[in-house]
Amino acid sequence: MTSAVRTIGFKPHERNIFFHLLTACNLSCRHCYINPTQHGSNMVSRQTMDDWLALFYEPGKESNVIFLGGEPTLHPDLAHGVKTAQRLGYRSVTVDTNGFLHHNLLAKIGPEEAVLSFSLDGPSPEINDPIRGQGVFKTCSENLKEAARLGFRISVIYTVSRLNIGHLHRMPRLLADWGVNRFFIQVIGLRGKSAGGAGSELQLTPEQWLTTVPPIAAKAADLGLDVIYPKVFLDPGERFECAGRVAENFFIFPNGRVYRCPLCEDYPLHALRIENNRLAKNDGITEERLFTLSIPEGCVMNKLLQPGNLSYNADGTPKHRISCCLLKQQIKR
């Protein structure tokens, strides 16, 4: 029997660093959120990696770093970055990967040094590969199983869309058999490639999300998986909280932009920038000024940047109030 679903509240003494080492990738996924025009097309140097990891680490806080891209394993110094984060004292280090594990990563870091988070959008090549690329399922699943055999803690991210929601129920048993520890069910964000128009065609309706995702998450927890998924919609009467106001999340890109809200990443609304290895605040209208607005729809950034996600009753009230995109639900057995 599963334990009750709980909302993972924002922790005041926790700091999460989402470090995009580069924007290049060997795949071209249909829902990719990377936007080189806004994020830069360069790769951070080994020295910059060290400097920025030191800049964002704060002793006395539970600091976590997630290495992202593009595809972070394309960076030849990723293993060095993992070890540097460990040496600095980051509580946890995670590598988000498409599963190709370039530069022989499994031979360069140990299971105690990082969690490996694999992106997989289907339980078979027939479902996954039209979304992520030909041959991706085979390579990703083989590398995932090898990492599990070596003792790494494994997470799988499944981005739910209209293309694969009908196969989500097949994932829990598959992942449990592979030795996966955590199952992260993600919602499509209208950013990067998805913002070009195709994303709105792939997004689920509120009813599809609410009737499908929570029950399957509960079944996955029954199999021993730690299941995480976005809250997405607030319960009636539930108070809205913005992570940009009550939490410390930093989304760092190779060009030095630092966002506090991932919904803003397609726009020059970043609150912060890195200059000469120091964190500087931007003037004018930035995301931080917008966080303070209170609206009936819940998340003001969703209302401003992704209004197509919202629908209204005849009296003008929103049918569903949108939670902060960083607010998560968790189910553990």
C-alpha positions in Angstrom: 0.0 0.0 0.0 1.4 3.5 -0.9 1.7 6.3 1.6 -0.3 9.4 1.0 0.7 11.9 -1.7 2.6 14.8 -0.1 3.5 18.1 -1.5 7.2 18.8 -1.3 7.3 22.3 0.2 10.0 24.8 -0.5 12.8 24.6 2.0 14.2 28.0 3.2 17.7 26.7 3.8 18.0 24.7 0.6 19.7 25.9 -2.6 19.3 24.2 -6.0 21.7 25.0 -8.8 20.6 24.0 -12.3 23.9 24.3 -14.2 23.7 24.2 -18.0 27.3 23.5 -19.1 26.5 23.9 -22.8 23.5 24.0 -25.1 24.7 21.5 -27.7 23.1 18.1 -27.9 23.4 15.0 -30.1 19.6 14.6 -30.2 16.8 16.8 -31.4 13.9 16.0 -29.2 10.5 17.4 -30.1 10.0 19.1 -26.8 13.5 20.5 -26.2 13.4 23.6 -24.1 16.9 24.9 -25.0 17.0 28.3 -26.8 20.6 29.1 -28.0 19.5 32.6 -29.0 18.8 33.3 -25.3 21.1 30.8 -23.6 24.2 31.1 -25.7 25.8 28.4 -27.9 29.2 28.2 -26.2 30.5 25.6 -23.7 31.7 26.8 -20.3 35.4 26.2 -19.8 36.8 23.9 -17.1 37.9 27.0 -15.1 34.5 28.7 -15.5 32.9 25.5 -14.3 35.1 25.5 -11.1 34.5 29.3 -10.6 30.7 29.1 -10.9 30.4 26.0 -8.7 32.3 27.9 -6.0 30.2 31.0 -6.6 26.9 29.3 -5.9 27.9 27.0 -3.1 27.0 28.4 0.2 28.2 26.7 3.4 25.4 26.2 5.9 22.8 25.6 3.3 21.8 22.3 1.7 23.2 23.0 -1.7 22.4 20.7 -4.6 23.7 20.9 -8.2 22.1 19.4 -11.3 24.3 19.4 -14.4 22.4 19.9 -17.6 22.8 20.8 -21.2 22.0 20.4 -24.0 23.6 17.1 -23.2 26.0 17.6 -20.3 28.0 14.4 -21.0 29.2 16.0 -24.2 31.3 18.3 -22.0 34.8 16.7 -21.7 35.2 18.0 -18.2 31.9 16.9 -16.7 33.5 14.3 -14.5 35.9 17.0 -13.2 32.8 19.2 -12.4 31.2 16.3 -10.5 34.3 15.8 -8.4 34.7 19.6 -7.8 31.1 19.9 -6.6 31.7 17.0 -4.2 34.9 18.6 -2.9 33.2 21.9 -2.3 30.5 20.2 -0.2 27.4 20.1 -2.4 24.9 17.8 -0.6 23.9 16.1 -3.8 25.1 16.1 -7.4 22.9 15.0 -10.3 23.6 14.5 -14.0 20.6 14.9 -16.3 21.4 12.9 -19.4 19.8 11.6 -22.6 21.5 8.3 -21.9 24.4 8.4 -24.4 27.0 9.0 -21.6 29.7 10.5 -23.8 33.4 10.6 -22.8 33.0 7.3 -20.9 31.4 8.9 -17.9 30.7 5.7 -16.0 34.4 4.9 -15.9 35.3 8.4 -14.6 33.0 8.9 -11.6 31.8 6.6 -8.9 28.3 5.7 -7.7 28.9 7.7 -4.5 29.6 10.9 -6.5 26.5 11.5 -8.5 22.9 10.5 -9.2 22.3 9.8 -12.9 19.0 11.0 -14.3 18.0 9.5 -17.7 15.4 11.0 -20.0 13.2 8.4 -21.6 9.8 9.1 -23.1 8.4 5.7 -23.8 8.5 2.0 -22.7 9.7 0.8 -26.2 11.5 2.1 -29.3 8.2 2.5 -31.1 7.0 5.1 -28.6 10.3 6.7 -27.4 12.2 7.1 -30.6 9.7 9.2 -32.7 10.0 11.7 -29.9 13.7 11.5 -29.0 15.4 10.0 -32.1 16.1 6.8 -33.9 17.9 4.3 -31.8 17.7 6.3 -28.6 15.7 3.8 -26.6 18.3 1.0 -27.1 21.3 3.2 -26.2 19.6 4.9 -23.2 18.2 1.7 -21.7 21.4 -0.3 -22.1 23.5 2.5 -20.5 20.9 2.9 -17.7 21.0 -0.8 -16.9 24.8 -0.7 -16.9 24.8 2.2 -14.5 22.4 0.4 -12.2 24.6 -2.7 -12.3 27.6 -0.5 -11.2 25.6 0.7 -8.2 24.6 4.2 -9.3 21.3 5.7 -8.0 19.1 6.1 -11.1 16.3 8.4 -11.9 14.2 8.4 -15.0 12.4 11.5 -16.4 9.3 10.8 -18.6 7.9 13.9 -20.2 4.2 13.3 -20.7 2.6 14.4 -23.9 -0.3 13.4 -26.1 2.2 11.2 -28.0 3.0 9.0 -25.0 0.4 9.4 -22.3 -1.3 6.1 -23.4 1.9 4.2 -22.5 2.7 5.8 -19.2 1.1 2.9 -17.4 3.8 0.6 -18.9 6.7 2.4 -17.3 6.5 1.5 -13.6 7.1 -2.2 -14.0 9.8 -1.6 -16.6 11.7 0.8 -14.4 11.4 -1.4 -11.3 12.8 -4.3 -13.2 15.7 -2.2 -14.4 16.6 -1.1 -10.8 15.5 2.5 -11.1 15.2 4.4 -7.8 13.2 7.4 -8.8 10.5 8.1 -11.4 10.0 11.7 -12.3 6.9 12.3 -14.4 7.3 15.7 -16.1 4.9 18.0 -17.9 5.7 19.6 -21.2 6.9 23.2 -20.9 6.2 25.7 -23.7 9.8 26.8 -24.0 12.5 26.5 -26.6 11.4 24.3 -29.5 8.0 23.6 -27.8 7.2 27.3 -27.8 7.3 27.4 -31.6 3.8 26.0 -31.8 4.2 22.2 -31.7 4.3 22.2 -27.9 0.7 23.3 -27.5 -0.4 20.4 -29.7 1.5 18.0 -27.5 0.3 19.3 -24.1 -2.3 17.5 -22.1 -5.5 18.9 -21.0 -6.0 19.4 -17.2 -8.4 16.5 -17.2 -5.9 14.2 -18.9 -3.2 15.1 -16.4 -5.4 14.8 -13.3 -7.1 11.5 -14.3 -4.0 9.7 -15.6 -0.8 10.8 -13.8 -1.7 10.6 -10.1 -3.1 7.0 -10.3 -0.1 5.7 -12.3 2.3 7.5 -9.9 0.6 5.6 -7.0 1.0 2.3 -8.8 4.7 3.0 -9.4 5.2 3.8 -5.7 3.6 0.4 -4.9 6.5 -1.2 -6.9 9.0 0.6 -4.7 9.8 3.6 -6.9 10.1 7.1 -5.4 7.7 9.0 -7.6 7.9 12.8 -8.2 5.7 14.9 -10.4 4.7 18.6 -10.7 1.8 19.7 -8.7 0.6 21.7 -11.8 -2.9 22.6 -10.4 -3.7 24.0 -6.9 -6.3 22.4 -4.8 -9.4 24.5 -4.0 -8.5 27.0 -1.3 -4.8 26.1 -1.5 -2.5 29.1 -1.1 -0.2 29.9 -4.0 3.6 30.1 -3.3 6.2 31.2 -5.8 9.6 29.5 -5.6 11.1 32.8 -6.8 10.1 34.4 -3.6 10.5 31.6 -1.0 13.2 29.3 -2.3 16.7 29.5 -3.8 16.7 28.1 -7.3 19.2 29.3 -9.8 19.1 28.3 -13.5 22.6 29.1 -15.0 23.3 29.2 -18.7 26.7 29.3 -20.5 26.3 33.0 -21.5 26.1 34.0 -17.8 22.4 34.5 -17.5 20.9 33.4 -14.2 17.2 32.9 -14.0 15.1 32.2 -10.9 12.1 30.9 -12.8 12.4 28.4 -15.7 9.2 29.7 -17.4 11.1 32.9 -18.2 14.0 31.3 -20.0 12.9 32.2 -23.5 13.0 35.9 -22.6 15.7 38.4 -21.4 13.9 38.6 -18.0 16.7 37.0 -16.0 17.0 38.6 -12.6 20.8 38.0 -12.3 23.9 37.7 -14.4 27.4 36.5 -13.7 30.1 39.1 -14.4 33.7 38.5 -13.5 32.7 35.5 -11.4 30.4 37.6 -9.3 26.6 37.6 -9.2 25.0 40.9 -10.3 21.4 42.0 -10.2 19.8 43.3 -13.4 17.9 46.6 -13.4 14.5 47.3 -14.9 11.6 44.8 -15.2 12.9 41.4 -14.4 11.3 38.1 -13.3 11.8 39.0 -9.6 9.6 42.1 -9.9 6.8 40.1 -11.6 6.9 37.4 -8.8 5.3 39.8 -6.4 2.1 40.1 -8.4 -0.9 38.2 -7.0 -3.6 37.0 -9.5 -6.6 34.6 -9.3 -4.9 32.2 -11.8 -2.0 31.4 -9.4 1.3 31.6 -11.3 1.7 35.1 -12.8 4.5 33.9 -15.1 2.2 31.2 -16.6 -0.5 33.9 -17.1 1.9 36.3 -18.8 4.0 33.8 -20.9 1.8 30.8 -21.5 -1.8 32.1 -21.4 -2.9 29.2 -23.6 -2.6 26.9 -20.6 -5.5 28.7 -18.9 -9.3 28.3 -19.3 -12.1 30.1 -17.6 -15.6 29.6 -16.3 -18.5 31.7 -17.6 -18.1 34.1 -14.7 -14.5 34.8 -15.6 -12.9 32.7 -12.8 -10.2 30.3 -13.8 -11.2 26.6 -14.1 -7.9 25.6 -12.7 -5.4 27.6 -10.7 -1.8 27.0 -11.8 0.8 26.2 -9.1 4.4 27.2 -9.2 6.1 25.0 -11.8 8.7 24.0 -9.2 6.2 22.7 -6.7 6.3 18.9 -6.6 4.2 16.0 -5.4 5.9 12.9 -4.0 4.7 9.4 -3.4 6.8 6.8 -1.6 5.8 3.3 -0.5 
